Amino acid sequence: MTVDDKIIVTGQVQQQAWRDRVLPPVEQVRPGLWSVPTPFPQSPLRYVLAYLLETPRGPVLVDTGWPSEDAWDGLVAGVRATGHEIGDVSAVLITHGHADHFGLARRIRRESGAPVMIHELEVAASHQFASIAEFRAADRIWLRRRGMPAAEIGALFPDGDEPPEWRDPPDVLLQDGDRPLGDAVAVRALWTPGHTPGHLCFVHEEYNVLLTGDHVLPRISPNISPSPRVRADTLGEYLGSLAAIEDMPVDEVLPAHEYRFRGLGARVRQLQEHHRARLREVVEAVIELDGPTTMAVAERLTWSRPWSESQGIVRRSAVGETYAHLLHLERRGLLTGGASGEEAGPGQVDAWRPAAEAGVLVDALLR
């Protein structure tokens, strides 16, 4: 059995911290490469694993943390534990534009002057909405089209509960294959869309490690949900990105959550099988129900906790994940009935149904 046939936890201290629900310590992963955890408040993920890479021009951060004082204090202390100061940071590489990864970039740039680098599609995605308030208004409509009751949507977005604006224009737009730190530093950007349109992993070619952001995590599956204004096949994109890295012979995977591990191929195959099983489960639910909404399908699926116990952002994520699977099945010609348009009025709510003879074809297409 080769190392890629199974998953081996290499970040054992991180794994224990995950189990104990505490912040893991700063760790040196390779000479000049450090794992720097920052708190992720009010999230079941608990912390973000940023990485500090020492380069001839100064330390570089990969991801930053949530935009809060606790996360900032944790990042400053973590960077100091590596022998550096925030003001020393020479560049910031961002795996994707979610707030727990990009959220402190503005503040780091203000303290150090470091350029912020991200894939160009993350910028395009952020420009769909002029503000977080506009995004939430679109999300309310989107959730109504998915069949979520108005009262439940209201509880998701209580009045006055607007998070701080954290997006700033980046300084450098990256593309697949770019070497963001120049030819003297063996770091290459790898475009892995799915979790977000412009998600990037970073390959350190000298150390043969892969910084995966949220693309591949050791235990949980990253949320795959379309944006409220885009009917993209995000699951199809994600599965394609998994296939693209399955055979990479890296020595270690450095994710942005949970803990480090070996066995990238084994973990990719687990994730692929998870989504195959989920697709079968979704089709079975649609066949059994009579024109269900996305919410109704989500209620029938198997989750890590009973549906009745899920609430808030956990339930919102589950509905988004279910919708991504339904859209993927629609693109494959197995289902019809997803609502579209800008309003959530009569006739603009999902009513999913099998396409012609889908019940006969499902086993052959999804096996």
HELIX and SHEET records of a PDB file:
HELIX    1   1 VAL A    3  ASP A    5  5                                   3    
HELIX    2   2 GLN A   12  ASP A   20  1                                   9    
HELIX    3   3 GLU A   69  ALA A   81  1                                  13    
HELIX    4   4 ILE A   86  ASP A   88  5                                   3    
HELIX    5   5 ALA A   99  PHE A  102  1                                   4    
HELIX    6   6 ALA A  105  SER A  112  1                                   8    
HELIX    7   7 GLU A  120  SER A  126  1                                   7    
HELIX    8   8 ILE A  132  ARG A  145  1                                  14    
HELIX    9   9 ALA A  150  LEU A  156  1                                   7    
HELIX   10  10 THR A  234  ILE A  245  1                                  12    
HELIX   11  11 LEU A  264  GLU A  288  1                                  25    
HELIX   12  12 THR A  294  ARG A  300  1                                   7    
HELIX   13  13 TRP A  307  GLU A  309  5                                   3    
HELIX   14  14 GLY A  312  ARG A  331  1                                  20    
HELIX   15  15 ALA A  358  LEU A  366  1                                   9    
SHEET    1   A 2 ILE A   8  VAL A   9  0                                        
SHEET    2   A 2 PHE A 261  ARG A 262 -1                                        
SHEET    1   B 7 GLU A  27  ARG A  30  0                                        
SHEET    2   B 7 LEU A  33  PRO A  39 -1                                        
SHEET    3   B 7 TYR A  47  LEU A  53 -1                                        
SHEET    4   B 7 VAL A  60  VAL A  62 -1                                        
SHEET    5   B 7 ALA A  91  LEU A  93  1                                        
SHEET    6   B 7 VAL A 116  HIS A 119  1                                        
SHEET    7   B 7 VAL A 172  LEU A 174  1                                        
SHEET    1   C 4 VAL A 187  TRP A 191  0                                        
SHEET    2   C 4 LEU A 200  HIS A 204 -1                                        
SHEET    3   C 4 VAL A 209  GLY A 213 -1                                        
SHEET    4   C 4 GLU A 252  PRO A 255  1                                        
SHEET    1   D 2 LEU A 335  THR A 336  0                                        
SHEET    2   D 2 ARG A 353  PRO A 354 -1                                        
END                                                                             
